[in-house]
Amino acid sequence: MTMFAQNYHRQLPAPSASSGGKKQKKKWSKGKVKDKAQHAVVLDKAISDKLNKDVQSYRLITVAVLVDRLKINGSLARRALADLEDRGVIRKVVGHHTGSIYTRAAADSD
């Protein structure tokens, strides 16, 4: 070995502990956490007034629309839709066992 090769090997730094070795394990995220919805189970006066006043102006009325806009339970929304249809405030467009689509009763001219 030449003199240059001996000096060169002496000058190389020793590998540090942080430069190599085992990698850190990947930390997986828990995913998106959705807040639990607090929907009303009983129809109180405020929700009843909003139901009677606002729903007749909606063009598309489904159970999901009432649950989203009025923050009521799904079973309560189904009962409310049946009641509104009986009173003639809304009319059924499509009826199916999985769900029904309603529209306002005054929309006959559209």
N, CA, C and O atoms as a GROMACS GRO file, in nm:
protein
  440
    1MET      N    1   0.084  -0.117   0.000
    1MET     CA    2   0.000   0.000   0.000
    1MET      C    3   0.089   0.124   0.000
    1MET      O    4   0.191   0.129   0.068
    2THR      N    5   0.048   0.220  -0.075
    2THR     CA    6   0.128   0.340  -0.085
    2THR      C    7   0.104   0.428   0.035
    2THR      O    8   0.012   0.406   0.114
    3MET      N    9   0.187   0.527   0.047
    3MET     CA   10   0.175   0.621   0.157
    3MET      C   11   0.046   0.702   0.149
    3MET      O   12  -0.016   0.733   0.250
    4PHE      N   13   0.007   0.733   0.025
    4PHE     CA   14  -0.117   0.809   0.004
    4PHE      C   15  -0.238   0.729   0.052
    4PHE      O   16  -0.327   0.784   0.117
    5ALA      N   17  -0.243   0.602   0.021
    5ALA     CA   18  -0.357   0.518   0.058
    5ALA      C   19  -0.366   0.503   0.209
    5ALA      O   20  -0.476   0.502   0.263
    6GLN      N   21  -0.254   0.492   0.277
    6GLN     CA   22  -0.257   0.480   0.422
    6GLN      C   23  -0.310   0.607   0.487
    6GLN      O   24  -0.391   0.600   0.578
    7ASN      N   25  -0.265   0.722   0.440
    7ASN     CA   26  -0.311   0.849   0.496
    7ASN      C   27  -0.458   0.875   0.465
    7ASN      O   28  -0.532   0.931   0.547
    8TYR      N   29  -0.501   0.832   0.346
    8TYR     CA   30  -0.639   0.855   0.305
    8TYR      C   31  -0.736   0.778   0.396
    8TYR      O   32  -0.840   0.832   0.435
    9HIS      N   33  -0.705   0.655   0.429
    9HIS     CA   34  -0.793   0.575   0.513
    9HIS      C   35  -0.798   0.627   0.656
    9HIS      O   36  -0.900   0.611   0.723
   10ARG      N   37  -0.693   0.688   0.701
   10ARG     CA   38  -0.692   0.743   0.837
   10ARG      C   39  -0.779   0.866   0.846
   10ARG      O   40  -0.835   0.894   0.952
   11GLN      N   41  -0.791   0.942   0.736
   11GLN     CA   42  -0.865   1.068   0.740
   11GLN      C   43  -1.017   1.049   0.727
   11GLN      O   44  -1.092   1.141   0.758
   12LEU      N   45  -1.064   0.933   0.682
   12LEU     CA   46  -1.208   0.912   0.667
   12LEU      C   47  -1.275   0.914   0.805
   12LEU      O   48  -1.227   0.848   0.897
   13PRO      N   49  -1.383   0.986   0.818
   13PRO     CA   50  -1.451   0.987   0.948
   13PRO      C   51  -1.525   0.856   0.971
   13PRO      O   52  -1.568   0.789   0.877
   14ALA      N   53  -1.537   0.820   1.096
   14ALA     CA   54  -1.610   0.699   1.131
   14ALA      C   55  -1.760   0.724   1.110
   14ALA      O   56  -1.808   0.834   1.138
   15PRO      N   57  -1.834   0.626   1.063
   15PRO     CA   58  -1.978   0.648   1.041
   15PRO      C   59  -2.049   0.676   1.173
   15PRO      O   60  -2.033   0.603   1.271
   16SER      N   61  -2.128   0.782   1.174
   16SER     CA   62  -2.197   0.818   1.297
   16SER      C   63  -2.322   0.732   1.314
   16SER      O   64  -2.364   0.664   1.220
   17ALA      N   65  -2.380   0.734   1.432
   17ALA     CA   66  -2.496   0.650   1.462
   17ALA      C   67  -2.621   0.698   1.389
   17ALA      O   68  -2.709   0.618   1.358
   18SER      N   69  -2.627   0.829   1.361
   18SER     CA   70  -2.748   0.882   1.298
   18SER      C   71  -2.748   0.868   1.147
   18SER      O   72  -2.852   0.881   1.084
   19SER      N   73  -2.632   0.841   1.087
   19SER     CA   74  -2.625   0.840   0.941
   19SER      C   75  -2.679   0.711   0.881
   19SER      O   76  -2.731   0.714   0.770
   20GLY      N   77  -2.668   0.602   0.947
   20GLY     CA   78  -2.711   0.476   0.889
   20GLY      C   79  -2.793   0.397   0.989
   20GLY      O   80  -2.848   0.452   1.084
   21GLY      N   81  -2.799   0.270   0.967
   21GLY     CA   82  -2.870   0.185   1.061
   21GLY      C   83  -3.017   0.170   1.026
   21GLY      O   84  -3.059   0.194   0.914
   22LYS      N   85  -3.093   0.129   1.125
   22LYS     CA   86  -3.234   0.098   1.105
   22LYS      C   87  -3.316   0.227   1.093
   22LYS      O   88  -3.296   0.321   1.169
   23LYS      N   89  -3.410   0.228   0.997
   23LYS     CA   90  -3.495   0.346   0.980
   23LYS      C   91  -3.607   0.344   1.083
   23LYS      O   92  -3.645   0.239   1.136
   24GLN      N   93  -3.658   0.463   1.109
   24GLN     CA   94  -3.770   0.474   1.202
   24GLN      C   95  -3.895   0.414   1.139
   24GLN      O   96  -3.916   0.424   1.018
   25LYS      N   97  -3.978   0.351   1.220
   25LYS     CA   98  -4.102   0.292   1.171
   25LYS      C   99  -4.200   0.403   1.136
   25LYS      O  100  -4.211   0.502   1.208
   26LYS      N  101  -4.272   0.386   1.024
   26LYS     CA  102  -4.367   0.489   0.979
   26LYS      C  103  -4.484   0.495   1.075
   26LYS      O  104  -4.542   0.392   1.112
   27LYS      N  105  -4.519   0.617   1.114
   27LYS     CA  106  -4.634   0.637   1.202
   27LYS      C  107  -4.755   0.665   1.114
   27LYS      O  108  -4.759   0.767   1.045
   28TRP      N  109  -4.852   0.577   1.115
   28TRP     CA  110  -4.972   0.592   1.034
   28TRP      C  111  -5.069   0.685   1.103
   28TRP      O  112  -5.083   0.684   1.225
   29SER      N  113  -5.137   0.766   1.022
   29SER     CA  114  -5.236   0.857   1.079
   29SER      C  115  -5.361   0.778   1.114
   29SER      O  116  -5.384   0.670   1.058
   30LYS      N  117  -5.440   0.831   1.203
   30LYS     CA  118  -5.563   0.764   1.244
   30LYS      C  119  -5.676   0.788   1.145
   30LYS      O  120  -5.785   0.734   1.162
   31GLY      N  121  -5.650   0.866   1.041
   31GLY     CA  122  -5.754   0.898   0.944
   31GLY      C  123  -5.834   1.018   0.990
   31GLY      O  124  -5.807   1.076   1.095
   32LYS      N  125  -5.933   1.054   0.909
   32LYS     CA  126  -6.015   1.169   0.945
   32LYS      C  127  -6.117   1.126   1.049
   32LYS      O  128  -6.183   1.023   1.035
   33VAL      N  129  -6.130   1.205   1.154
   33VAL     CA  130  -6.225   1.177   1.259
   33VAL      C  131  -6.345   1.268   1.240
   33VAL      O  132  -6.332   1.391   1.242
   34LYS      N  133  -6.461   1.207   1.222
   34LYS     CA  134  -6.583   1.284   1.200
   34LYS      C  135  -6.656   1.300   1.333
   34LYS      O  136  -6.667   1.205   1.410
   35ASP      N  137  -6.705   1.421   1.358
   35ASP     CA  138  -6.778   1.446   1.481
   35ASP      C  139  -6.911   1.372   1.479
   35ASP      O  140  -6.975   1.360   1.374
   36LYS      N  141  -6.951   1.322   1.594
   36LYS     CA  142  -7.078   1.252   1.606
   36LYS      C  143  -7.190   1.354   1.598
   36LYS      O  144  -7.190   1.454   1.670
   37ALA      N  145  -7.285   1.327   1.510
   37ALA     CA  146  -7.397   1.420   1.490
   37ALA      C  147  -7.497   1.406   1.604
   37ALA      O  148  -7.530   1.295   1.646
   38GLN      N  149  -7.545   1.518   1.653
   38GLN     CA  150  -7.646   1.519   1.757
   38GLN      C  151  -7.778   1.564   1.695
   38GLN      O  152  -7.812   1.682   1.698
   39HIS      N  153  -7.851   1.469   1.640
   39HIS     CA  154  -7.977   1.500   1.575
   39HIS      C  155  -8.093   1.484   1.673
   39HIS      O  156  -8.088   1.400   1.764
   40ALA      N  157  -8.196   1.565   1.652
   40ALA     CA  158  -8.314   1.561   1.739
   40ALA      C  159  -8.393   1.434   1.712
   40ALA      O  160  -8.407   1.392   1.597
   41VAL      N  161  -8.443   1.373   1.818
   41VAL     CA  162  -8.521   1.251   1.809
   41VAL      C  163  -8.670   1.281   1.823
   41VAL      O  164  -8.754   1.206   1.775
   42VAL      N  165  -8.701   1.391   1.890
   42VAL     CA  166  -8.839   1.432   1.912
   42VAL      C  167  -8.861   1.566   1.843
   42VAL      O  168  -8.774   1.653   1.845
   43LEU      N  169  -8.977   1.581   1.782
   43LEU     CA  170  -9.010   1.704   1.710
   43LEU      C  171  -9.057   1.809   1.811
   43LEU      O  172  -9.168   1.798   1.865
   44ASP      N  173  -8.974   1.910   1.838
   44ASP     CA  174  -9.016   2.016   1.929
   44ASP      C  175  -9.076   2.132   1.850
   44ASP      O  176  -9.087   2.126   1.728
   45LYS      N  177  -9.116   2.236   1.921
   45LYS     CA  178  -9.188   2.347   1.859
   45LYS      C  179  -9.103   2.418   1.754
   45LYS      O  180  -9.153   2.450   1.646
   46ALA      N  181  -8.977   2.444   1.784
   46ALA     CA  182  -8.891   2.518   1.690
   46ALA      C  183  -8.870   2.439   1.561
   46ALA      O  184  -8.878   2.495   1.452
   47ILE      N  185  -8.843   2.310   1.573
   47ILE     CA  186  -8.821   2.228   1.454
   47ILE      C  187  -8.950   2.213   1.376
   47ILE      O  188  -8.949   2.213   1.252
   48SER      N  189  -9.062   2.201   1.446
   48SER     CA  190  -9.192   2.188   1.379
   48SER      C  191  -9.225   2.313   1.298
   48SER      O  192  -9.274   2.304   1.186
   49ASP      N  193  -9.198   2.430   1.356
   49ASP     CA  194  -9.224   2.555   1.284
   49ASP      C  195  -9.134   2.566   1.160
   49ASP      O  196  -9.180   2.605   1.053
   50LYS      N  197  -9.007   2.530   1.175
   50LYS     CA  198  -8.915   2.536   1.063
   50LYS      C  199  -8.955   2.435   0.955
   50LYS      O  200  -8.943   2.463   0.835
   51LEU      N  201  -9.001   2.319   0.998
   51LEU     CA  202  -9.046   2.216   0.904
   51LEU      C  203  -9.163   2.265   0.821
   51LEU      O  204  -9.164   2.250   0.699
   52ASN      N  205  -9.261   2.324   0.886
   52ASN     CA  206  -9.381   2.371   0.815
   52ASN      C  207  -9.352   2.492   0.727
   52ASN      O  208  -9.415   2.508   0.622
   53LYS      N  209  -9.259   2.576   0.768
   53LYS     CA  210  -9.233   2.700   0.694
   53LYS      C  211  -9.135   2.678   0.578
   53LYS      O  212  -9.160   2.727   0.468
   54ASP      N  213  -9.026   2.606   0.602
   54ASP     CA  214  -8.918   2.598   0.503
   54ASP      C  215  -8.936   2.486   0.401
   54ASP      O  216  -8.899   2.502   0.285
   55VAL      N  217  -8.993   2.373   0.442
   55VAL     CA  218  -8.994   2.256   0.355
   55VAL      C  219  -9.078   2.280   0.230
   55VAL      O  220  -9.046   2.226   0.125
   56GLN      N  221  -9.183   2.358   0.240
   56GLN     CA  222  -9.267   2.381   0.123
   56GLN      C  223  -9.197   2.465   0.016
   56GLN      O  224  -9.247   2.475  -0.096
   57SER      N  225  -9.083   2.525   0.048
   57SER     CA  226  -9.008   2.602  -0.052
   57SER      C  227  -8.897   2.519  -0.118
   57SER      O  228  -8.838   2.564  -0.215
   58TYR      N  229  -8.868   2.398  -0.066
   58TYR     CA  230  -8.764   2.313  -0.124
   58TYR      C  231  -8.814   2.252  -0.254
   58TYR      O  232  -8.930   2.211  -0.263
   59ARG      N  233  -8.728   2.246  -0.354
   59ARG     CA  234  -8.766   2.180  -0.480
   59ARG      C  235  -8.747   2.029  -0.471
   59ARG      O  236  -8.828   1.952  -0.523
   60LEU      N  237  -8.641   1.986  -0.405
   60LEU     CA  238  -8.614   1.844  -0.385
   60LEU      C  239  -8.623   1.814  -0.237
   60LEU      O  240  -8.554   1.876  -0.156
   61ILE      N  241  -8.710   1.720  -0.201
   61ILE     CA  242  -8.729   1.686  -0.060
   61ILE      C  243  -8.711   1.536  -0.045
   61ILE      O  244  -8.786   1.457  -0.103
   62THR      N  245  -8.612   1.497   0.034
   62THR     CA  246  -8.589   1.357   0.068
   62THR      C  247  -8.562   1.348   0.217
   62THR      O  248  -8.552   1.450   0.287
   63VAL      N  249  -8.552   1.226   0.266
   63VAL     CA  250  -8.519   1.205   0.407
   63VAL      C  251  -8.382   1.265   0.438
   63VAL      O  252  -8.364   1.330   0.541
   64ALA      N  253  -8.286   1.245   0.349
   64ALA     CA  254  -8.150   1.295   0.371
   64ALA      C  255  -8.146   1.447   0.375
   64ALA      O  256  -8.069   1.505   0.451
   65VAL      N  257  -8.229   1.512   0.294
   65VAL     CA  258  -8.233   1.659   0.292
   65VAL      C  259  -8.285   1.711   0.426
   65VAL      O  260  -8.229   1.805   0.483
   66LEU      N  261  -8.391   1.648   0.478
   66LEU     CA  262  -8.445   1.693   0.606
   66LEU      C  263  -8.347   1.666   0.720
   66LEU      O  264  -8.332   1.749   0.810
   67VAL      N  265  -8.281   1.552   0.718
   67VAL     CA  266  -8.182   1.520   0.822
   67VAL      C  267  -8.069   1.622   0.820
   67VAL      O  268  -8.025   1.667   0.926
   68ASP      N  269  -8.023   1.658   0.702
   68ASP     CA  270  -7.910   1.750   0.689
   68ASP      C  271  -7.949   1.893   0.728
   68ASP      O  272  -7.876   1.959   0.801
   69ARG      N  273  -8.062   1.940   0.680
   69ARG     CA  274  -8.098   2.080   0.701
   69ARG      C  275  -8.164   2.107   0.835
   69ARG      O  276  -8.142   2.212   0.895
   70LEU      N  277  -8.245   2.013   0.884
   70LEU     CA  278  -8.318   2.037   1.008
   70LEU      C  279  -8.252   1.970   1.129
   70LEU      O  280  -8.295   1.992   1.242
   71LYS      N  281  -8.149   1.890   1.106
   71LYS     CA  282  -8.078   1.818   1.213
   71LYS      C  283  -8.174   1.732   1.294
   71LYS      O  284  -8.176   1.737   1.417
   72ILE      N  285  -8.254   1.652   1.222
   72ILE     CA  286  -8.345   1.559   1.288
   72ILE      C  287  -8.305   1.417   1.252
   72ILE      O  288  -8.228   1.394   1.159
   73ASN      N  289  -8.358   1.323   1.328
   73ASN     CA  290  -8.331   1.182   1.308
   73ASN      C  291  -8.394   1.134   1.178
   73ASN      O  292  -8.490   1.194   1.130
   74GLY      N  293  -8.342   1.027   1.120
   74GLY     CA  294  -8.396   0.976   0.994
   74GLY      C  295  -8.538   0.924   1.007
   74GLY      O  296  -8.620   0.946   0.918
   75SER      N  297  -8.567   0.855   1.116
   75SER     CA  298  -8.702   0.803   1.135
   75SER      C  299  -8.802   0.917   1.156
   75SER      O  300  -8.916   0.909   1.111
   76LEU      N  301  -8.758   1.022   1.221
   76LEU     CA  302  -8.844   1.140   1.240
   76LEU      C  303  -8.867   1.211   1.107
   76LEU      O  304  -8.976   1.262   1.082
   77ALA      N  305  -8.767   1.213   1.021
   77ALA     CA  306  -8.781   1.275   0.889
   77ALA      C  307  -8.881   1.197   0.804
   77ALA      O  308  -8.959   1.257   0.731
   78ARG      N  309  -8.878   1.064   0.811
   78ARG     CA  310  -8.974   0.983   0.734
   78ARG      C  311  -9.117   1.008   0.780
   78ARG      O  312  -9.208   1.018   0.698
   79ARG      N  313  -9.137   1.018   0.911
   79ARG     CA  314  -9.271   1.045   0.964
   79ARG      C  315  -9.318   1.185   0.924
   79ARG      O  316  -9.435   1.204   0.892
   80ALA      N  317  -9.226   1.281   0.925
   80ALA     CA  318  -9.261   1.418   0.888
   80ALA      C  319  -9.300   1.426   0.740
   80ALA      O  320  -9.394   1.496   0.704
   81LEU      N  321  -9.227   1.354   0.655
   81LEU     CA  322  -9.260   1.353   0.512
   81LEU      C  323  -9.396   1.291   0.487
   81LEU      O  324  -9.473   1.341   0.404
   82ALA      N  325  -9.427   1.183   0.556
   82ALA     CA  326  -9.558   1.120   0.539
   82ALA      C  327  -9.669   1.214   0.584
   82ALA      O  328  -9.774   1.221   0.521
   83ASP      N  329  -9.646   1.287   0.693
   83ASP     CA  330  -9.746   1.382   0.744
   83ASP      C  331  -9.765   1.498   0.647
   83ASP      O  332  -9.878   1.540   0.620
   84LEU      N  333  -9.654   1.551   0.595
   84LEU     CA  334  -9.664   1.662   0.499
   84LEU      C  335  -9.734   1.619   0.370
   84LEU      O  336  -9.806   1.698   0.309
   85GLU      N  337  -9.713   1.495   0.329
   85GLU     CA  338  -9.781   1.447   0.209
   85GLU      C  339  -9.931   1.430   0.233
   85GLU      O  340 -10.013   1.462   0.147
   86ASP      N  341  -9.967   1.381   0.351
   86ASP     CA  342 -10.110   1.366   0.385
   86ASP      C  343 -10.181   1.501   0.388
   86ASP      O  344 -10.297   1.511   0.349
   87ARG      N  345 -10.111   1.603   0.434
   87ARG     CA  346 -10.172   1.737   0.442
   87ARG      C  347 -10.170   1.809   0.308
   87ARG      O  348 -10.232   1.915   0.295
   88GLY      N  349 -10.099   1.756   0.208
   88GLY     CA  350 -10.097   1.816   0.076
   88GLY      C  351  -9.994   1.927   0.059
   88GLY      O  352 -10.000   2.001  -0.039
   89VAL      N  353  -9.902   1.939   0.152
   89VAL     CA  354  -9.798   2.042   0.142
   89VAL      C  355  -9.694   2.002   0.038
   89VAL      O  356  -9.643   2.087  -0.035
   90ILE      N  357  -9.663   1.872   0.030
   90ILE     CA  358  -9.567   1.821  -0.067
   90ILE      C  359  -9.634   1.707  -0.144
   90ILE      O  360  -9.735   1.652  -0.102
   91ARG      N  361  -9.574   1.673  -0.259
   91ARG     CA  362  -9.627   1.559  -0.335
   91ARG      C  363  -9.512   1.466  -0.371
   91ARG      O  364  -9.399   1.509  -0.391
   92LYS      N  365  -9.544   1.336  -0.380
   92LYS     CA  366  -9.443   1.235  -0.409
   92LYS      C  367  -9.416   1.231  -0.559
   92LYS      O  368  -9.509   1.228  -0.640
   93VAL      N  369  -9.289   1.230  -0.596
   93VAL     CA  370  -9.249   1.220  -0.735
   93VAL      C  371  -9.213   1.075  -0.767
   93VAL      O  372  -9.261   1.018  -0.865
   94VAL      N  373  -9.127   1.015  -0.684
   94VAL     CA  374  -9.084   0.877  -0.700
   94VAL      C  375  -9.098   0.806  -0.567
   94VAL      O  376  -9.051   0.856  -0.465
   95GLY      N  377  -9.162   0.690  -0.568
   95GLY     CA  378  -9.174   0.611  -0.446
   95GLY      C  379  -9.104   0.478  -0.463
   95GLY      O  380  -9.126   0.408  -0.563
   96HIS      N  381  -9.020   0.441  -0.367
   96HIS     CA  382  -8.948   0.316  -0.371
   96HIS      C  383  -8.930   0.270  -0.227
   96HIS      O  384  -8.938   0.351  -0.135
   97HIS      N  385  -8.904   0.141  -0.207
   97HIS     CA  386  -8.893   0.094  -0.069
   97HIS      C  387  -8.767   0.147  -0.001
   97HIS      O  388  -8.763   0.153   0.122
   98THR      N  389  -8.665   0.185  -0.078
   98THR     CA  390  -8.544   0.238  -0.015
   98THR      C  391  -8.556   0.386   0.017
   98THR      O  392  -8.484   0.437   0.103
   99GLY      N  393  -8.644   0.456  -0.049
   99GLY     CA  394  -8.661   0.598  -0.022
   99GLY      C  395  -8.753   0.660  -0.124
   99GLY      O  396  -8.776   0.604  -0.231
  100SER      N  397  -8.805   0.775  -0.090
  100SER     CA  398  -8.896   0.845  -0.180
  100SER      C  399  -8.844   0.985  -0.206
  100SER      O  400  -8.774   1.043  -0.123
  101ILE      N  401  -8.880   1.038  -0.321
  101ILE     CA  402  -8.844   1.174  -0.357
  101ILE      C  403  -8.972   1.255  -0.366
  101ILE      O  404  -9.068   1.215  -0.431
  102TYR      N  405  -8.971   1.368  -0.299
  102TYR     CA  406  -9.086   1.456  -0.296
  102TYR      C  407  -9.049   1.591  -0.356
  102TYR      O  408  -8.931   1.624  -0.369
  103THR      N  409  -9.151   1.668  -0.390
  103THR     CA  410  -9.132   1.806  -0.431
  103THR      C  411  -9.247   1.886  -0.372
  103THR      O  412  -9.342   1.830  -0.318
  104ARG      N  413  -9.236   2.018  -0.382
  104ARG     CA  414  -9.342   2.101  -0.326
  104ARG      C  415  -9.469   2.085  -0.409
  104ARG      O  416  -9.463   2.059  -0.529
  105ALA      N  417  -9.582   2.099  -0.345
  105ALA     CA  418  -9.710   2.076  -0.412
  105ALA      C  419  -9.739   2.185  -0.514
  105ALA      O  420  -9.810   2.159  -0.612
  106ALA      N  421  -9.688   2.305  -0.495
  106ALA     CA  422  -9.714   2.416  -0.586
  106ALA      C  423  -9.626   2.409  -0.710
  106ALA      O  424  -9.634   2.497  -0.796
  107ALA      N  425  -9.542   2.306  -0.722
  107ALA     CA  426  -9.449   2.296  -0.834
  107ALA      C  427  -9.513   2.230  -0.956
  107ALA      O  428  -9.441   2.191  -1.048
  108ASP      N  429  -9.645   2.216  -0.960
  108ASP     CA  430  -9.712   2.154  -1.074
  108ASP      C  431  -9.692   2.233  -1.202
  108ASP      O  432  -9.690   2.175  -1.310
  109SER      N  433  -9.677   2.363  -1.191
  109SER     CA  434  -9.662   2.447  -1.310
  109SER      C  435  -9.522   2.444  -1.367
  109SER      O  436  -9.502   2.489  -1.479
  110ASP      N  437  -9.421   2.391  -1.293
  110ASP     CA  438  -9.282   2.386  -1.342
  110ASP      C  439  -9.264   2.288  -1.453
  110ASP      O  440  -9.153   2.273  -1.505
   0.00000   0.00000   0.00000
